Amino acid sequence: MEGYDAVAYFHRPSTVKGSEAYTSQWQGVTWRFVSAEHRDLFAADPVHYAPQYGGYCAYAISHGTTAHGDPNQWAVVDDRLVVNNNPLGAQTLGVASIPQHPRRRCELAANPQARNT
């Protein structure tokens, strides 16, 4: 997340860098936060606050590949954080369709027989 506060995405209209004063370790990564409250929320449920798809671009994942997720290209959809590589990813998928397309395309990549469902 390049130092951005993952919890802040759920509570603020813009991205915000975390502080070295408020950190948490999870999955071998140091996560930074703007406050002890955000740090504690993350520590209690990191799977909820961490970006989906391991922080990779949701658009790229929906096409069966990976690309760096830019923490400034983001959306909270279905109470989950997703990031994209650039604004085109979100525009192409459509913010409203992000929950359907990456999941559906990932399902199709894993199970081609699902194309008929």
ABEGO torsion letter per residue (X at the ends): XGGBBAAAAAABABBBBBBAABBBBBGGBBBBBABAAAAAAAAABAAAABBBGGGBBAAAAAAGBBBBBBAABBBBBGGBBBBBABAAAAAAAEAAAAAAAAAAAAAAAABAAAAAX
